């Protein structure tokens, strides 16, 4: 049986109580992306600055449950200073970890791509602190909370790329 | 204190609900989400099981023994439900899929033939989406105006401008009891005001019929909708009640079998009410189950059900406040007699999803979210609430379990 300690790991509660990179950057020059979880009302507002292909700064706004807000905070720490291609690789790895089918389909980079190569080391993905969110998979209704920030950033990067 | 509260109904009621005997995460289940869906007594499960095992056949027109028995059992359920809400005739009971479909029927059939671009209807800020979105859809086609009765800080309707809002309106559509705040609205007064203004009144009684003695005549309603699964019945069956002259004048909603008297290549002649509004094979077993549910509730006595819930709501308000003080804020009226057993609350600054997740580990089932009432959430200035809702099978031990489990929330999220 999944226990609460699987979900509310200490590092997650720390990011919830002391969110990193909280706030909003001025747009422009920053880019803005908003994400909603219509089922529960979670909201994430990301503003981020790019230098070429690199995310040089990112701020997290919005409100919601501890999982959505802590996950977005942890994401902010993980992606600042990384290139869009590295971030896409991290996003894939994170969402693979969040897949309830992960164990059966081997979602740990077995379908290696160039993006994975940018974030892996000998086939082992370096999710670091983000691994603390692995327990969310045992609470399927909360997976959307954990992936909200990542999906919001992915669509923000897509728009940035699309805008040239 | 606890014994006095529990004595309002037979304490054996909980034993009549099979699901309430199970455990969750090693704890006896504490089911506090009846405003979303109630549990079902064995009498309802048995009635549906018996229907399928002994007389299952399609209703109406069958000449053979079991088809006639199925028809008779379905139609006697219709009579049971008419009696339960003091409707003048069973022909005024239209079976639908749920209260949402009933409200869509009113909007599409009555609204579609009575509302034009020069018209207006009146809703309130505490409505469930089921009493908002059908009108938005129709208004987008017809261009009529939607006016809103605001709410006060303590979660009641602000009727200061009622006469002005009703002036020239054709319909007031309002909930009898808020599914978020528990507020009981003054339906007879609203009905009188609507009628004085020349408007009809449609009542969303989804949270009212399961919990209070209901008399459509005393309420002054023209239309009333409710659903089976919140009143000890199964999912998949809802009810529209309307005065027969309104139903007679309204065009059909869905077309198909059963709702016709004759069909030609040129057109069709609709059936008599209520069958005019019941296209296709109805949810027969569910209707039979709903009939058993209202007989079960009649056996308990709706006055006793209401008295039990008033006592238990008062106990819950006192217990939560005594134990958690300023850490907890319960929305809605503070006087139990002015509300139902729906307790939406804020606990410290912990998000409702986290509260419900932690409570679940103690077997306590509550709902977190916007409760299909986003305009109301905006009025309250919150994105979501945690909602514990009571029914006849709950007792003081359930309330105590909720209050104790909230300690776990405080321990985990305390700063």
Boltz contact constraints between the chains, C-beta under 6 A:
constraints:
  - contact:
      token1: [A, 4]
      token2: [B, 361]
      max_distance: 6.0
  - contact:
      token1: [A, 40]
      token2: [B, 353]
      max_distance: 6.0
  - contact:
      token1: [A, 40]
      token2: [B, 369]
      max_distance: 6.0
  - contact:
      token1: [A, 41]
      token2: [B, 370]
      max_distance: 6.0
  - contact:
      token1: [A, 41]
      token2: [B, 383]
      max_distance: 6.0
  - contact:
      token1: [A, 41]
      token2: [B, 384]
      max_distance: 6.0
  - contact:
      token1: [A, 65]
      token2: [B, 351]
      max_distance: 6.0
  - contact:
      token1: [A, 65]
      token2: [B, 353]
      max_distance: 6.0
  - contact:
      token1: [A, 65]
      token2: [B, 354]
      max_distance: 6.0
  - contact:
      token1: [A, 66]
      token2: [B, 354]
      max_distance: 6.0
